[in-house]
Amino acid sequence: MKDQDDPMYDSPTYLMYETVRLVRRTGARMFPGQPRMPHLLVLWCVARSGPLSQRDVAERLRMDAGDLVGIVDALEEAGHLRRRRDPADRRRYALEATDGGLGYLEDGLQARRRLNEILFEPLSPDERRLFREMLLRVLAHHDDRFADLAPDDAPADDASYRGTAPRERVVTPQVEAEARRRARQ
């Protein structure tokens, strides 16, 4: 069987899996010591919307609460997050980003931007935009957090296009920057 006839190479899920593996390998090689994506997401979520309880962070990011504990512990130990008693409910802790954590977050986001530039270098700017829009469209179909970010060119009669999960949207800094850029045009 020739490689191009192999059904795995026709599978978008397989290709996405390999792309994620490429992102992880390349990011670890290029930026050792930079935060891994889950750490970056937690810190970003807290910096953007905090103070938040760990439960709120887990819900917003759709992350397993058990996995979140280790990430929060590591970020707190490194001085990037702090846990404080929630003034509204003394039984809960609220997570806050520290000043050092905000700097660490910015460094991590800059590293991710450089990683994107390198990984997607083979694509033209129009192809990158189209790729991003297609990913957002797939995500919006399955996840309400992305519904307002997807391109507006979905078929008008396709009610299933928009996400179905009734949770608060989480927008990446890159998506926010793109939305600001579009608003200025």
HELIX and SHEET records of a PDB file:
HELIX    1   1 ASP A    3  ASP A    5  5                                   3    
HELIX    2   2 PRO A    7  ASP A   10  5                                   4    
HELIX    3   3 PRO A   12  MET A   30  1                                  19    
HELIX    4   4 MET A   37  SER A   49  1                                  13    
HELIX    5   5 GLN A   54  LEU A   61  1                                   8    
HELIX    6   6 ALA A   65  GLU A   77  1                                  13    
HELIX    7   7 ASP A   99  LEU A  119  1                                  21    
HELIX    8   8 PRO A  125  HIS A  142  1                                  18    
HELIX    9   9 ASP A  144  PHE A  146  5                                   3    
HELIX   10  10 ALA A  159  TYR A  161  5                                   3    
HELIX   11  11 PRO A  173  ARG A  184  1                                  12    
SHEET    1   A 2 LEU A  81  ASP A  86  0                                        
SHEET    2   A 2 ASP A  89  ALA A  97 -1                                        
END                                                                             
